[in-house]
Amino acid sequence: MLFINLAFPAISLAEGILIFDISGVCKVEADLSAMKLIFTAHQPGKVACEYSILAGNSYKQSEAGGWALPEFRPAVKEEPLPHYVTFIVTAGRYERIGVVICRENDRHLGCKVIR
């Protein structure tokens, strides 16, 4: 049985708050002033950062620094930060993956990285 402590430390308004970093693959940040999630590939064109966002009844999947489609090529991609909901973000490549559960409320963000 897996138990996860969901007591989130609050993150207040700031730009480029690091949520997690996967060495050699990518990092995930939050910009609460712009209400964006930022995905940055560390080795664009060589190692794609595949990511997904599950929030409420919506699901988004894409890549940063990839090559299969033109929209995957930018090394830095921004996605809307889910507002007033709990959401899950995954990012990585192959067996190197990061997973985080977050909740945003009034531009405050609580996150728990699952390792």
C-alpha positions as CSV (number, residue, x, y, z in Angstrom):
1,M,0.0,0.0,0.0
2,L,1.4,3.4,-1.0
3,F,0.8,6.4,1.3
4,I,1.6,9.9,0.2
5,N,1.8,12.8,2.6
6,L,0.0,15.6,0.8
7,A,0.8,18.4,3.2
8,F,1.9,20.9,0.5
9,P,4.4,23.7,1.3
10,A,3.0,26.9,-0.1
11,I,4.8,28.7,-2.9
12,S,3.9,32.3,-3.2
13,L,3.9,34.6,-6.2
14,A,7.2,34.7,-8.1
15,E,8.6,34.0,-11.6
16,G,10.2,30.8,-12.6
17,I,9.7,28.7,-9.5
18,L,11.4,25.4,-10.0
19,I,9.0,22.4,-9.4
20,F,11.4,19.7,-10.4
21,D,14.5,19.0,-12.6
22,I,15.5,15.8,-14.3
23,S,19.2,16.0,-14.9
24,G,20.0,15.8,-18.7
25,V,16.3,15.8,-19.7
26,C,14.3,18.8,-18.6
27,K,13.0,21.0,-15.8
28,V,9.5,22.1,-14.9
29,E,8.8,25.6,-13.5
30,A,5.8,27.6,-12.6
31,D,5.3,31.3,-13.3
32,L,2.5,32.4,-11.0
33,S,2.4,36.0,-12.3
34,A,1.7,34.7,-15.8
35,M,-0.1,31.6,-14.6
36,K,2.1,29.3,-16.8
37,L,3.8,26.0,-16.5
38,I,7.2,26.2,-18.2
39,F,8.9,23.0,-19.6
40,T,12.6,23.4,-20.6
41,A,14.5,20.7,-22.4
42,H,18.1,20.5,-21.4
43,Q,19.3,18.9,-24.7
44,P,16.8,20.1,-27.4
45,G,17.0,18.1,-30.6
46,K,18.8,15.3,-28.8
47,V,16.7,14.4,-25.7
48,A,13.0,15.5,-25.9
49,C,11.1,16.4,-22.8
50,E,7.8,14.6,-23.0
51,Y,5.2,16.0,-20.7
52,S,1.6,15.6,-19.7
53,I,-0.8,17.6,-17.6
54,L,-4.0,16.1,-16.0
55,A,-6.3,18.7,-14.4
56,G,-10.0,18.2,-13.7
57,N,-11.5,16.6,-16.8
58,S,-8.7,17.8,-19.2
59,Y,-5.5,16.1,-20.4
60,K,-2.7,17.7,-22.4
61,Q,0.3,15.9,-23.8
62,S,3.2,17.4,-25.7
63,E,7.0,17.7,-26.0
64,A,9.7,20.4,-25.6
65,G,12.9,20.1,-27.6
66,G,11.6,17.2,-29.7
67,W,11.7,16.7,-33.5
68,A,8.7,14.6,-34.6
69,L,6.4,17.6,-35.2
70,P,7.2,21.3,-35.7
71,E,5.2,22.2,-32.5
72,F,7.6,19.9,-30.5
73,R,10.8,21.7,-31.5
74,P,11.0,24.7,-29.2
75,A,13.3,24.0,-26.3
76,V,11.0,26.0,-23.9
77,K,7.2,25.4,-24.0
78,E,4.6,27.2,-21.9
79,E,1.2,25.8,-20.9
80,P,-1.6,27.3,-18.9
81,L,-1.2,26.6,-15.2
82,P,-4.4,25.0,-14.0
83,H,-6.4,27.4,-11.9
84,Y,-8.3,26.5,-8.7
85,V,-7.9,22.8,-9.2
86,T,-5.6,19.9,-8.2
87,F,-3.5,18.7,-11.1
88,I,-0.8,16.2,-11.9
89,V,2.2,16.9,-14.2
90,T,4.6,14.3,-15.6
91,A,7.7,15.1,-17.5
92,G,10.7,13.1,-18.7
93,R,12.0,10.7,-21.3
94,Y,11.9,6.9,-21.2
95,E,12.6,5.7,-17.7
96,R,13.7,9.1,-16.4
97,I,10.5,10.7,-15.2
98,G,9.3,13.2,-12.7
99,V,5.7,13.3,-11.3
100,V,4.2,16.1,-9.2
101,I,0.8,16.7,-7.7
102,C,-0.1,20.4,-7.2
103,R,-2.9,22.7,-6.3
104,E,-3.2,26.4,-7.2
105,N,-5.4,28.9,-5.4
106,D,-5.2,32.7,-5.6
107,R,-1.7,32.5,-7.2
108,H,-0.4,30.3,-4.4
109,L,0.9,26.9,-5.4
110,G,1.3,23.8,-3.3
111,C,3.2,20.9,-4.8
112,K,4.4,17.4,-3.8
113,V,6.9,15.7,-6.0
114,I,6.5,12.0,-6.1
115,R,9.8,10.0,-6.1
